[in-house]
Amino acid sequence: MSKDTWPVSASSYRINWAPQTVVEEVLQNVSTILATQTGTVPYSRKLGVTSGLVDSQTPVFIAMATREIIQKVSEFEPRAIIHSVSFDKANASDGVIRPKLVIGVKR
């Protein structure tokens, strides 16, 4: 990873009401998008990612989730530049696959 890219996942950042840098703010926003289920935010029902893929086969889930993550991050945090989307499949046998992104930040 270069010095201008950062890893981010749904669980990677805690809420900071006063981020010190634009990078910190963008990382927090992307993490929030990944951790939010669509339809759960009043006045912004499209924010987040769908839970409708839960019972999909792993290859289908990964393809559909990748597409949706790229679309949602581009829409709700346009300062983020997505370099890669991958999935942590360590707990796939338990039905848990977590997205991990590597992003840059537009300056």
C-alpha positions, 0 to 999 in steps of 0.5 A: 500500500502506498502512503496515499492509500488507506485500508478501511472496513465496516469495523475499522473506525469509531465515530469522531465528531471532530476529525482532525483531517480530511483523510480521517473524515473520509475514512470514517464516512466510508466505514459508516457506509459499509456498516450501515444497512440501507433503509435504516437512516431517516431522511437518507434511506439509500445510505448504506448497503443492502442486506438482501444478498445475505443468502446468496452463494459466495461468488454471487454475493461477492460480485453483487456486493462489490458493485453496490459498495462501489456505487454507494461509496461513489454516491455518498463519499465522492472524495474517496477513490476506491483502489480495491474491494476485497472480502475477508472470508476467514469466517465464511463457513459461519456465513460471515464475509466482510468487505475490506477496501483500499481507498485514496482521498481526493484533495 
